[in-house]
Amino acid sequence: MIHQLRAANILLAVLAALGLAGCGQRSSDDGSATAVAPPALVTVMSVKPETVTLIDDLPGRVAAFRTAEIRPQVGGILEKRLFDQGSEVEAGQPLFQINADVFTAEVGSAAAVLQRVEAGLVRAQGKLDRAKQLLPSSAISREAYDDAVAGVAEAKANVAEAAATLKRKQLDLAFSTVRAPISGRTGQALASEGALAAVASTAPLAIIQQIDRVYVDVRQPASQLDAIREAARSGPLDDASTLPVTIVAAGGKAVEGHALFSDISVDPGTGNVTVRIEVANPDRLLLPGMYVRARLPRGVRRDALLVPQEAVVRDPAGTPQLLIVDDRKRAARRTVGLGEIVGRRYIVNSGLQAGETVVVQGQDRAKDDAVVETAPFAATAAPAAN
């Protein structure tokens, strides 16, 4: 009995296996069974119109927001350097000290001259006062009175001249301390203690550059300038002078700036214009002279149809094609015209309609005019562009 049950179970298992194998087969005309391939699995997306901004990736060079050459306004021997090279300094901060002994002496001499002419003014004023009292009684002549009036005027002029000379000497004394005209970062000191600081010298003592904000200068064909302004007007911003621009430094870090359209001139030799971009630089990431890339908006495309780059296949002649899936889930190849690449996606200029379904992945598994099994395409975050 046990052997009979085992034989029955083995027979049922064999029949079940044969039945399952028959599910993946179909009979041909001669009665033989042939395998039926399941529909190819592809990922698809529905194409919808979008508004995109076209970007030009241009090389640019960083320039300091402000640059000041530190030069002496009086001559003398440098006694001290009062800053650390490569440090941040504030406007008005002392940088160099020139020997001030001569200027101190000249201030004292000018002050003494001022005191002397002030005493002369007091004496002249006293003469005029007495002349005014004597003139009605004809005790002095009219000429003597006029001389007293002129003496007071001359004494006042002498006082004004002496005061101006004293002010000038005081300025010379103040200029013996060379101060920073702007806030910024210093480079190396170009003069050391003991050197002669000369007003007529062409060499600065040091250079300060303000780099908490910087400029990036890029060159663009003049024909593109109107397109750039149109991009600003067509976008969310009303003012073209605040057109946002992305600056990518050598390390790949991106910072935001805005384009300035003032002081633009066309190079007659190349037909290019220099677009100046202002960038906030609080971390001192961008340094003067550094070469960077500027992603400058060039235009706006409305109702654009975009597909991922991996959705595009090419025939043996290199013609771009897309695999389109219809409502019956039949895939068909279609030749398309491609435009610019925006964020790893092609703009399709021709051959595609809004709302159509495009195969993104699995084109190699799908045959033309064959039924496919579809799954939604999940886009991954695009890496930073190089």
Buried (B, 14 or more C-beta within 10 A) or exposed (E): EEEEEEEEEEEEEEEEEEEEEEEEEEEEEEEEEEEEEEBBEBBBBEBEEBEBBBBBEBEBBBBBBBBBEBBBEBBBEBBEBBBEEEEBBEEEBBBBBBBBEBBBEBBEEBBEBBEEBBEBBEEBBEBBEEBEEBBEEEEBEEEEBEBBBEBBEBBBEBBEEBBEBBEEBBBBBBBBBBBBBBBBBBBEBEBEEEBEBEEEBEEBBBBBBBBBBBBBEBBBEBEBBEBBBBBBEBBEBEEBEEBBBBBBBEEEEEBEBBBBBEEEEEEEEEEBBBBBBBBBBEEEBBBBEBEBBBBBBBBBBEEBBBBBEBBBBEEEEEEBBBBBBEEEBBBBBEEBEBBBBBEBBBBBBEBBEEEBBBBBBBBEBBEEEBBBEBEEBEEEEEEEBE
